[in-house]
Amino acid sequence: MPPSGQATAAAPTGASTPASVRLAGGVALCTVIAAVALAAGTRVPLIGAPLIAIAIGVILTNGLRGPLRIASLRIGEVSKYALRGGIVVLGGSLDLGDIARTGWDSMPLLLTTIAAGLICALGFGKLLGIDWRMRCLIGMGTTICGASAIAALAPVIRAKADEIAYAVTVIFFFNMVAVFLFPVLGHLMGLSDAGFGLWAGTAVNDTSAVVAAGFAYSQTAGTAATIVKLTRTTLIIPLVVGFGLAMPWLDSSKPAKDVPLLKRVYDAVPMFIVLFLFAAVLKSLGLFGSYGPDIQIAGRWVLVVAMAAVGLQGHWRAFVGAGARPLVLGLMTWAVVALVSLAIQTWTQNL
């Protein structure tokens, strides 16, 4: 029999509380944080609700972890299910047909810049000694669409919460730089509205930053940048599947020779990606009617809840331990994507 003092000390951990109650408490806490973040995000849209949610979560878990009993609230499960659920719901707001038709001309440039960015992230990241999961997250976030792409890839490569939070923070930093820097550089280089829209749509990370930079240049540039960016967003699906297929080579704990090809294909297509694609097909067929904007808002809500859960799992020591190397890698990857895009636009006279 353990001493009575030990039993008394164990009570505050929440182990005696039913798991469903603890999970509900975690969902409630993350939902409250998400509501605050979304409200704040409307006032500071350049920062955005996802990063605000992460910041609030990090502050709470490092300052009030004990009083809030965060360790007992099953935040990891909230994060996992909200990330996947948010991606599925957002699929219902994505019309694949419209985006494919309007953005087809930009596809060769997008494929080239994405390939260049991923090669840089994975190759230079390895030289910098950065963990492969962080390299994948930064590469995906930079080349596709920031936090949404990171959220879609994270469950597939089994990324940790602190890796997700750090990667989102790195992407956000360069989003802020791009909003102010790109219009200035575009005017200095004398880019046309269409040329700048193509450049911003391929080289600025997050959708909100693309829209802000594009419309800061001109109305026409903003429209073009948005279309290119939406086309770029649809490439989440094949890239996530590709990373899933590459997992045996990326993760040294699971050698490729030990994993049959059929199993790799099966593992590379997670159910939440299948549901995401199914929801997008339903939207493209017009089965959601006029509810597209409402579905988009709901998906954004769920993803911000997921970001709150990510923040609640983030400890200061994780950010300090990551150091400056991921930030350097983010800068290098972003610069490669931007320069390759400009070089190809110059070559094809699309400036």
Protein Blocks (a to p, Z undefined) as FASTA:
>chain_A
ZZfklmmmmmmnommpcfklmmmmmmmmmmmmmmmmmmmmmmmmmnommlmmmmmmmmmm
mmmmmmnommmnommmmmmmmmmmmmmmmmmmccfklmmmmmmmmmmmmmmmmmmmmmmm
mmmmmmnopafklmmmmmmmmmmnojlmmmmmmmmnopafklmmmmmmmmmmmmmmmmmm
mmmmmmmnopafklmmmmmmmmpmbfmlmmmmmmmmpmklmmmmmmmmmmmmmmmmmmmm
mmmmmmmmmmmmlcfklpcfklmmmmmmcfklmmmmmmmmmmmnopnommmmmmmmmmmm
mmmmmmmmmmmmpcfklmmmnommlmmmmmmmmmmmmmmmmmmmmmnopZZ
